[in-house]
Amino acid sequence: MRWFGYMIHRFDKLATELPEPAAPNANAAAAVQELMGGKFGEMSTIMNYTFQSFNFRARTKFRPFYDLVTNIAAEEYSHIELVAAAINLLLTGTTTRADRNAASPIKTKASKTNRIRGSGATKNGADPAPLVDAMDMRNTYHFIASGQQCLPIDSMGNFWTGQNVFCSGNLKLDLLHNFFLECGARGNKMRVYEMTDDPTARALCGFLLVRGGVHIVAYAKALEKLTGADVGRILPIPDVNNKKFPEAAKHEEKGLHTIMFRWSPEDYRELDKIWNGPHPEDGQELVVEDDIPEGAPWPEFTEEPQLVSPGSIDPEMIHWYSEALAK
């Protein structure tokens, strides 16, 4: 069946299941932000491959390479979703929940700038500050510019920029760039993994190491097909195999590192002209699968009333508008 009219057919699932965090962890969330909006983050991979696919010249002549870049761009959308979900899980509950609209007074920690030394009381009966803990967290943007949520920023709070997109128009150069981009991304995932022992962050990194590893091998294979250079001989980059990370090893045991999913019901039929042969690290046969992964449910992110997120519904306002619209 042809899906007419769809550029993106989105499913309300995550690429893989994420465990609940051991505890709220805003600083781990800040580190994971590098995997979203950093120079080698998922925002960069999806936008690089998307623009390269938009601008690809001589698609018929170089169809397998076009199919590869475009297909990987589609998968990157699911990686953005997954990183966002992990960050939101880590940020949930990091500050005291308090509703200023509630009938009872706010009971929370005293402001650190207005505490009486040696007690939890505040000077002159000052109003408490439910977001006071955010003062000690690395990325205050999570609490000022969002409702304790993911943003398109790196680990230091710098917003992602389109200057990270490389699209030269030369196929060899673009493939070489993409290979480098994926290797750089792998290095960052490994380092974020080593920065935190939180199960959510490590599950994310483990999955992305495997699927990003597929993209590394894919671009290595593409360069080999285009130039004859044996790029696979220099893998892995950096020099640690995915199987050394338990959260990645469990996916590789299922062969996830050997599969290129076709992210379209009918298109990108020439992927197997590049994605074939043995995996350069463990020798397993590479395969293309038409069925995309089933996925996992999105976690439910708890309300954070101290940030008015998502905010309450005012019945009187709804009633007023319903009457006004009925007139």
N, C-alpha and C positions, 0 to 999 in steps of 0.2 A: 504494500500500500504506500502510495506517495503522500508525504506530509506537505501538501501545498500551503504556501504562505508562512512557513516557519523558518526563520533564520536560526533561532535557538529553541529547542524543545526542552523545557526545564522540568525536572522531577523534584518533588519536595522531599529529598533524601540527601544524606551526606555520603561521601565516598566510602567511609568506613566508620565503625562505631568508636566513639571516644568515651573513656571512662570518666567518672566524676573526679574532680580534683581531690587530693588528700585534704586540702583546706584552701580557702580563698587565698590567692597569691598574686597580688598586683605586680610585683617585680618580675615574676616569671612571665606574666602577660606582656610586660614591657619588652622582655627579651624576645618573646615569640613574635612581637610586632615586626622584628627584622625580617622574618620569613614572609611577611605580608608586603610591607612598603619599603623594604630596603632595596639597595641597588640590585641585589641578586634575589629579591623576593618574588612571590607569586604574581604581584602586579606587573613586575617587569617581564616575567616569562610570558604571561598571557598577552600583554600588549605588544611585545616584540613579535611573537609568532602571528598574532592577528593582523598587524600591519604588513608583515611580510607576505601573508596570504592574500590580503587585499591587493597588494601591489605587484604580485607575481607576474612576470612576463613570460610568454611562450609556454603557457600551461600545458598545452597538448604535447609539445616536444619533451618537456621535463615533468610529465604528469606524476610519476612516482614521488618526486621530491616535493611537488606542490601538495599532493595528498598527505604526505608525512607531516609537513609543517602545519597544514590546516587542521589535521586530525589532532595533533598534539595541542594546538591552541584550544580546541574544544575541551580537552581533558583538563586544561589548566583552570577552567571556570570552576570545576569541582574542587580544585585545590584551594582556590580563594575562599570558597564556602567553608571548607574544613578548617583552615587557619582562623577564620573569623569565629567559628564556633568554639574552637579551643580557647581563644583569647576571651570570649564572652564568658565561658565557663570559669576561667581563672579569675575574672574580675567580679563575678557574682558574689555578693556578701562581703566584699572587702571593706566596706564602711558600715556604720551603724544605721539600721533601718529605722526611720522616724518619719511620721507623716504630720507636717505642719498644719494640715487641714483637719486633723483629727480633733475630737472633742477634748481629749485629755492632753495635758501639757507634754511637750517633748522631754523625754528622759534619756539623756545620752552623755557622753564624755564632755567634760569642760574643755573649752578652748585652751590650747597649750600656751597661747599668748596671754591668757587671762585667768590662769589658775592660781589659787592660793597655795603657796608652797606646802607640801606635805599633806594635802587633802584634795578631794575631787571637786570641792566647791569652787565657785567663781567669784571674782570680786564684784561687789555692788549688785549681786543677783543677775549678772550678765546672762544673756540667752545662750544656751549650749550650742555646740557646733557638731552636728552628726557626721560631717565630712572631715573632721579634724585629722583622722588617720591618713588622709590623702596627702597631708603636708609632708609625710615621711616617705612617700612612694615616688619612684623614679620618674613616672610619667604622669604629671598632673593633668595633662590634656584628657586623660581617660575620665576625669571627674569634673572638668570644667567645660570641655567642648563636646562631651558625649555623656550618656547615662551609664557610665562604667561599661563601655562597649568598644569594640574594635574600630579602628580608624585606618585610613590609607596612609600610614606613617611608618617610619622605621623605629628601631629600638630607642633612639634618642629624641623622638618626637618630630623629626623632619618629615614633611609631607612628600609622598611619592611624586615624581615629576616625569613628564613626557620626554625629558632630556635623556631618560634611561632607555628610550627606544632606539634601536639600531636597525636601519633598513636601507642597506646600500644599493640594492638592486642587482648586485653581483651574487650569484648563487653560491659560489665557493666561499666567498667572504662571509655571507650571511650564515651559512651552515657552520663555518668555523667559529663565528661569534656565538651561535646558539650552543655549540659544544662547550665553549668557555663559560657561557652564562650558566649552564646546567652544572658544570663542575664547581663554579663559585657558589652556586646555591647549595650544592651538596656539602661543601665545606662549612657553610653557615649553619646548616641543619645539624651537622655533627657537633658544632660548638655550642649551639643552644641546648642540644641534648646533654652535653657535659656540664652545662651551667646549672641545671635543675634536676632534682630527682622526682618532680611531680609526675604522677602517672598520666595525666592528661597531656602535658607538654611532650612527654617521652613517647606516648602512643602516636601523637601527631608526627613527631620527627621520624619515628620508625617507619610509618607508612609512606611519608614523603621521600625518605631515603630510597625506598624500593621503587616507587613510581617515578621519582626524578631520575633514578638510576636507569629506568627503561628509556627515558628521553636522552640520557647521556649516550647509551649504547646505540640508540636510533640515529643520532647525529653522527656518531662515529662510523656507523655502517653507511650512512649517506655519503660521508666524505670518502670512504673507501670505494664506493660504487662510482663516485664522480671522478676521483683522482687516482685510485689505485694505492694510495697510502694506507699502511696497516695501522690505523689509529687505535684500534682495540688493544694493541700491545702495551699501551701506556696506562691502561686502566688497572686498578681504580685510582681516581684522583679525588681527594687526598688518599694517601696510601693505607687505608683501613677498609677491609671488606665489610659489606653490610651485615654479614652473618655474625659479626662481632657485637652487634647491637641486638639484644633479645627482642625488642619490639619490632625490629625489621626482619630478624631471622624467621619469626613465625609466619610472616607473609611469604618469604622466599621458600620456606618449606612447602607451601602450597603452589609454588611455581609462578607467583604473581610477577616476578622480575623477568619472566620469559614471554609475557603476554602483551601484545599491542591490541587494545580494544578499538574497534571501529566505531567512532562516535557519530554514526549516521546510518539510517536504515538502508540507504541505497548507494551513497556516494563513497569516494575514497577507496575505490576497488583495487588500486595498484600498490597498496601498502606493502604487500608481501614481496614485491620486487626489491624492496630494501630490507624489510624486517624478515630476515630468513637466516638460516645457518645456525651455528653454535653460539651460545653466549660466550663472550670473550673471557669471562672470569671462571665459570664453572662448567662450560661445555654443554649445558642443556640446550635443547633445540628451541629456537624462537618460533612463536606461533602468532597468527592474527586471529582474533575472535570477533564474531559479529555481535554477540550478545554482550551488552555492557553490564557491569556489576549491579547487583540488586540494590546495594546501598544500605544505609542504616537510618533510623529515624533521627530527626533533629532533637536535641535536648530542649527541655522547657526552661527558659530563662526566667527566674523569679523576678517579680516586680521590685523596684528599688525606689520606694516612696520619698526617701530623703533627696533624691535627684528629680523627683516628679516624673519618674520613668516607669511605665508609659504615661502616667497621669490618670486621673479618675474621670468618670462620666458624670456630668452634672444633670440629674433628671429634670430639673426645672428648665435648664437651657434647652434640652432635647424637646420638652413639651412646648416651650415657646416657639422654637423653630418649626415644629410639626404644625402648630396652629397657623403660623405665619405663611408657611408654604401651601396650606390648604385654602387660604383665602384667594 
